Amino acid sequence: MRPMLLIASLLLPFAAPATAALAPGAKAPDFVAKGAIASKPFTLHLRSQLRKGPVVLYFFPAAFTGGCNAEARAFAEAVDDFRAAGATVIGMSADPLDKLEAFSVQHCAGKFAVASATPRVVRGYDVALGRPAPGKNAPVRTSRTSYVIAPDGRILYAHDDASPLEHVQRTLAAVQSWHRQHGGGRS
């Protein structure tokens, strides 16, 4: 049995990423959250964003950490491609708003909104990473999970992987596919 455990532990880093809790076709939970874009705070309502077209809702563990900084910069660099396909990009973490205000400038380059995920949003999208600190309701961090949500509020695509490397590429491909199928119109 031990050799099998050793083999499994060696192969685990190469296993396919876990799947996100909300599968394609599921209804995305609507929410209202405090957010910021270019350090300016505002109230973000998912339903309002979906009226403009698909939404790429990407959850990240914590602002100002290496992988999250790189992922935000990659989304910022690709935001024009997302917009060309009719999509809005929104980053979310369980970080407090004041931290996200600074992050929205320094790593998102003021190009897309970031919002503070409430415990209800974290539960609804099943993106809790780890356990809450004793006596706290909110998880310390969210998992790195990206969703593409159609204007009708249904999940088009989900990608759950701790590595930030493919989130932008995969969500952009999903948005572009939706855009081609719908001719840029709403579903």
Secondary structure, 3 states (H helix, E strand, C coil): CHHHHHHHHHHHHHCCCCCCCCCCCCECCCCEEEEEECCEEEEEEHHHHHCCCCEEEEECCCCCCHHHHHHHHHHHHHHHHHHHCCCEEEEEECCCHHHHHHHHHHCCCCCCEEEECCHHHHHHHCCEECCCCCCCCCCCEECCEEEEECCCCEEEEEEECCCCCCHHHHHHHHHHHHHHHHCCCCC
